[in-house]
Amino acid sequence: MTMTFVKTFLRDENGASAAEYALILAVVGAGIAIAAFNLGEAVSESIGAAETTIDNCKSNGTGTGTAGTCGTTA
């Protein structure tokens, strides 16, 4: 009886498709996590660059002079 169970168990492929789906989901999930991490870094760098530009563009507040240069346009 034990030998029959082992043979049946080895031939049974019902759980194989579930394992394949789990593996596909893990790979897709890892790809999404990596993309989100990289996107977060890019957004952080862009916000940092904008903050630096704004900090370097402080007004004197006199109101009588000509406009100065502030940042660059791309």
N, C-alpha and C positions, 0 to 999 in steps of 0.2 A: 504494500500500500504506500509506503514512503517513497519508493522508487517511482511509482506512478505519479504521485504528487509532484515530485521533482521534475519529471519529464513534462508534465502538463504546465508547470510553472515556467519552465525554460522556454516553452513554445508560445506561451501567452504573450501577446503584444498589446493588450488593452492599455496598459499604463505607459507604453512607449510614446504614444502621441501626446499624452499629457506632459510627459517629461520634455518632449520636443517643444511644445508650446511654452513651457516654463523657461526653457533655455532661450527661445526667441524673445520672450518678454524681458528677460534679464539683459540681453544684449541691447535691445531697443531702449530699455530704461537707463542703461549705462551711457548710451549715446546721448540721450536727452540730458542726463546729469552733466556730462562733459560740455555739451553745448550751452547749457544754462550757466555753468561756471564761467566759461569764456565770455559769454554775453555780459555777465555781471562785471567782469574785469574791464571790458570795453566801455561799459556805461560809467563805471567808476572813474576811468581815465578821462573820459569826455567831460564829466562833471568837474573833475579836478582842473582840467585845462580851462574851462569856463570860469571857475572860481579864481584862478590865477589871473586871467584876463581882466576880470572885474576888479580884483584887488589892485592891479597895476593901472587902473583907469580912474583914479580918484580925482574928484573935482576940487579946485581950490575954493570955489564958492564965492568969488569976488563979483561975478556978473558983469564986469566991464571989459574983459579981454576977449581975444579971439578964441575960437574953439581949438583945442589941442588935438593931437592924434591919440587915438585909443584903440589898441588892438589892430588886427588886420582883417581884411575881408578876403575870403577865399572864393 
